[in-house]
Amino acid sequence: MQKPLLIVVAGRPASGKTSLAHLLAKEIKCPLLSRDEFKEGYLNTARLNDQQLDEDVNRDIYEAFFETIDLLISKNISIIAEAAFQHKLWEPKLTKLLNKSEIRIIVCKVSVELAKERFYKRILDQPERKKFHGEGTNKNLSLLSEDHDTIHLPVPTLEVDTTNNYNPDIEKIIDFIGFKN
């Protein structure tokens, strides 16, 4: 039996990764696991906001995210996983999945200036994001820096410029994934 695909969609905040991941999930008919959505679910359940979380809870959410990925992969279900995926934090967990799945990494790229512009627009357009993600706090602003070290593994990787739509386009991204219905 063929290994399931684990399609990792990564990039700095406001690079377009969530929008692309949702579009890909719809196009290729695969479930999407979004680390931010795990956090939102936790905060809704606990009736807390981002500023009330301690590092233990963030670690628990991180662990739940990867336990869910591992569960689905172990059941031979191909999935899309979306998060900021900074190399130092995420590499150990993704490396453990190399022998269980065929991993493809898609890195959403935009200039730091455009990411900041999108980030601030998102704060204005979606004020509820502050509750869930601390938007506008120093913690989040540091992720917009030039030195965002996105995940890199010895697997097929595609950079997608999201400045204006997707370059390469969605059909080429799907071809890269190698998953056709």
C-alpha positions in Angstrom: 0.0 0.0 0.0 1.2 3.5 -0.8 2.1 5.8 2.1 -0.3 8.7 2.8 0.6 12.2 1.8 1.4 14.7 4.4 1.2 18.1 2.7 2.8 20.8 4.9 1.8 24.3 4.1 4.1 26.8 5.9 5.3 30.4 5.8 5.5 33.5 7.9 2.3 35.0 9.4 0.2 36.7 6.8 1.9 34.9 3.9 -1.3 33.4 2.6 -0.8 29.9 4.0 -4.2 29.4 5.6 -6.0 30.6 2.5 -3.9 28.3 0.3 -4.3 25.3 2.6 -8.1 25.7 2.6 -8.2 26.0 -1.1 -6.0 22.9 -1.6 -8.1 20.9 0.9 -11.2 21.7 -1.2 -9.5 21.0 -4.5 -7.9 17.6 -3.6 -10.5 16.5 -1.1 -8.2 16.0 1.9 -8.7 17.0 5.5 -6.9 20.1 6.7 -5.4 20.4 10.1 -4.6 24.0 11.1 -2.5 24.6 14.2 -4.3 27.9 14.7 -7.7 26.2 14.5 -6.6 23.7 17.2 -5.7 26.7 19.4 -9.0 28.4 18.7 -10.9 25.3 19.7 -9.0 25.1 22.9 -9.6 28.8 23.7 -13.3 28.5 23.0 -13.6 25.4 25.2 -11.6 27.0 28.1 -13.3 30.4 27.5 -9.9 32.1 27.6 -8.0 34.4 25.3 -4.4 34.2 24.0 -3.0 36.4 26.7 -4.2 34.0 29.4 -2.4 30.9 28.0 0.8 29.7 29.6 3.6 27.8 27.8 2.3 24.5 29.1 -1.0 25.0 27.3 0.7 26.1 24.1 2.9 22.9 24.3 -0.2 20.8 24.8 -1.9 22.3 21.7 1.4 21.7 19.7 1.4 18.0 21.0 -2.3 17.5 20.2 -1.7 18.9 16.7 1.0 16.4 16.0 -0.8 13.5 17.7 -3.7 14.1 15.4 -1.4 14.2 12.4 0.2 11.0 13.5 -3.1 9.3 14.1 -4.5 10.2 10.6 -1.2 9.2 8.9 -1.2 5.9 10.8 -4.7 5.2 9.5 -3.4 5.8 5.9 -5.3 9.1 5.5 -3.6 11.8 3.4 -3.8 15.2 5.0 -2.8 18.9 4.8 -1.2 20.4 7.8 -0.9 24.2 8.0 1.1 26.3 10.5 3.9 28.8 10.7 6.3 25.8 11.0 9.5 27.4 12.2 12.3 24.9 11.6 13.7 24.7 15.1 10.4 24.0 16.7 8.7 21.8 14.1 11.6 19.8 12.5 11.8 17.1 15.2 8.1 16.2 14.9 8.0 16.3 11.1 11.2 14.2 10.9 9.5 11.4 12.8 6.8 11.3 10.1 9.2 10.8 7.2 9.1 7.0 7.3 5.3 7.0 7.7 4.2 9.4 5.0 5.2 11.0 1.8 5.8 14.6 2.8 5.5 17.6 0.5 6.3 21.0 1.8 4.7 24.1 0.3 6.2 27.4 1.5 4.1 30.5 1.0 6.4 33.5 0.3 5.8 37.2 0.4 8.0 40.2 1.2 8.3 41.2 4.8 6.6 44.5 3.9 3.6 42.8 2.3 3.3 40.4 5.2 3.2 43.4 7.6 0.7 45.2 5.5 -1.6 42.1 5.4 -1.0 41.5 9.1 -2.1 45.0 10.1 -5.1 44.8 7.7 -6.1 41.6 9.3 -6.0 43.2 12.7 -8.4 45.9 11.5 -10.7 43.5 9.5 -10.8 40.7 12.1 -10.5 42.2 15.6 -11.5 38.8 17.2 -8.1 37.4 16.1 -6.5 39.2 19.0 -8.5 37.0 21.4 -7.2 33.8 19.7 -3.8 34.8 18.4 -2.6 37.9 20.3 -2.6 39.8 17.0 -0.8 43.1 17.4 1.3 41.9 20.4 5.1 41.9 20.4 5.0 38.0 20.4 3.3 38.0 17.0 5.1 40.9 15.5 8.4 39.1 16.0 7.3 36.3 13.7 7.1 38.9 10.8 10.8 39.5 10.9 13.1 39.0 7.9 14.8 36.0 9.6 11.7 33.7 9.7 13.3 30.3 9.5 10.5 28.2 7.9 10.7 24.4 7.9 13.1 22.7 5.6 13.5 18.9 5.3 15.0 16.6 2.6 11.6 16.3 0.9 10.1 17.8 -2.2 9.5 21.5 -1.5 7.7 24.1 -3.5 7.9 27.9 -2.9 4.7 29.7 -3.8 4.7 33.5 -4.2 1.4 34.7 -2.8 1.9 38.4 -3.6 -0.8 38.3 -6.3 -2.8 35.1 -6.3 -0.5 32.0 -6.5 2.7 31.7 -8.5 2.9 28.9 -9.5 -0.8 28.6 -10.0 -3.1 26.2 -8.2 -3.0 23.6 -10.9 0.9 23.5 -10.8 0.7 23.3 -7.0 -1.6 20.3 -7.2 0.7 18.7 -9.8 3.6 19.2 -7.4 1.7 17.4 -4.6 1.2 14.5 -7.0 -2.3 13.7 -5.7 -5.0 13.4 -8.3 -8.6 12.4 -7.8 
